[in-house]
Amino acid sequence: MKTLAEVDALADRAHAGQTDLIGVPYVEHVRAVAAGLAPFGPHLAMAGLLHDIVEDTEWTAEQLRAAGIPDRVVAVVEAVTNVPGTAYEEKIRRIAEDPDATLVKIADNAHNSRSDRAAALPPGKRERLAAKYRAARRVLWAAADPADIATILRVVNPELLEECAP
């Protein structure tokens, strides 16, 4: 089985040269997601590091398994990977059926929703994405334990803590 450090190195290599919407090296996003999931153990942190690898690189689920990534980690990665032809809202509902995938997507959503990141986007895109992420949070947060949500938010996006307070 791979260690968390080995999975981090794999993610770093897989996302080499990629940048996010605001021009930051993409690996910083997956590392931020993984940091929010670290309190839940190494498998969820690994899933955070790898959550976009099948969607955004040449890696496949089969290659991840062959590389020694635990089956449950790969299953979570597959659960959060976009399926062509599936609407975003349907994808979120599908993810919310898997407790581990839900936590990964909550961490991903929280990082994507950071105001410091959104500020670098053009206003129209910023507003569209904010609405999309808010709608996803309603579904995802309803499927997760509020204490788990708060654990993730404290690390990834403390600004959202107020939004998740009962």
Solvent accessible surface area in square Angstrom, and as a share of the most:
residue,aa,sasa,rsa
1,M,160,0.71
2,K,55,0.23
3,T,74,0.43
4,L,70,0.35
5,A,75,0.58
6,E,81,0.36
7,V,0,0.00
8,D,38,0.20
9,A,41,0.32
10,L,4,0.02
11,A,0,0.00
12,D,56,0.29
13,R,158,0.58
14,A,19,0.15
15,H,3,0.01
16,A,75,0.58
17,G,86,0.83
18,Q,56,0.25
19,T,81,0.47
20,D,17,0.09
21,L,117,0.58
22,I,50,0.25
23,G,48,0.46
24,V,51,0.29
25,P,76,0.48
26,Y,34,0.13
27,V,12,0.07
28,E,81,0.36
29,H,5,0.02
30,V,0,0.00
31,R,81,0.29
32,A,25,0.20
33,V,0,0.00
34,A,9,0.07
35,A,48,0.37
36,G,0,0.00
37,L,0,0.00
38,A,54,0.42
39,P,81,0.51
40,F,62,0.26
41,G,25,0.24
42,P,77,0.48
43,H,73,0.33
44,L,16,0.08
45,A,2,0.01
46,M,1,0.00
47,A,0,0.00
48,G,0,0.00
49,L,6,0.03
50,L,0,0.00
51,H,5,0.02
52,D,15,0.08
53,I,0,0.00
54,V,39,0.22
55,E,62,0.28
56,D,58,0.30
57,T,26,0.15
58,E,164,0.73
59,W,67,0.23
60,T,55,0.32
61,A,8,0.06
62,E,119,0.53
63,Q,91,0.40
64,L,0,0.00
65,R,91,0.33
66,A,93,0.72
67,A,32,0.25
68,G,31,0.30
69,I,5,0.02
70,P,21,0.13
71,D,97,0.50
72,R,99,0.36
73,V,2,0.01
74,V,0,0.00
75,A,34,0.26
76,V,3,0.02
77,V,0,0.00
78,E,69,0.31
79,A,21,0.16
80,V,6,0.04
81,T,15,0.09
82,N,72,0.37
83,V,74,0.43
84,P,130,0.82
85,G,92,0.88
86,T,48,0.28
87,A,61,0.47
88,Y,50,0.19
89,E,103,0.46
90,E,75,0.34
91,K,9,0.04
92,I,3,0.02
93,R,124,0.45
94,R,73,0.27
95,I,1,0.00
96,A,23,0.17
97,E,142,0.64
98,D,28,0.15
99,P,100,0.63
100,D,42,0.22
101,A,0,0.00
102,T,0,0.00
103,L,16,0.08
104,V,0,0.00
105,K,19,0.08
106,I,1,0.01
107,A,0,0.00
108,D,7,0.04
109,N,2,0.01
110,A,1,0.01
111,H,18,0.08
112,N,39,0.20
113,S,24,0.15
114,R,71,0.26
115,S,56,0.36
116,D,86,0.44
117,R,36,0.13
118,A,22,0.17
119,A,69,0.53
120,A,67,0.52
121,L,20,0.10
122,P,83,0.52
123,P,81,0.51
124,G,36,0.35
125,K,67,0.29
126,R,74,0.27
127,E,115,0.51
128,R,157,0.57
129,L,28,0.14
130,A,38,0.29
131,A,51,0.39
132,K,79,0.34
133,Y,27,0.10
134,R,112,0.41
135,A,40,0.31
136,A,3,0.03
137,R,13,0.05
138,R,161,0.59
139,V,56,0.32
140,L,0,0.00
141,W,36,0.13
142,A,92,0.71
143,A,48,0.37
144,A,19,0.14
145,D,76,0.40
146,P,92,0.58
147,A,63,0.49
148,D,44,0.23
149,I,5,0.03
150,A,18,0.14
151,T,32,0.18
152,I,0,0.00
153,L,0,0.00
154,R,140,0.51
155,V,74,0.42
156,V,3,0.02
157,N,2,0.01
158,P,70,0.44
159,E,112,0.50
160,L,16,0.08
161,L,50,0.25
162,E,152,0.68
163,E,88,0.39
164,C,26,0.16
165,A,61,0.47
166,P,177,1.11
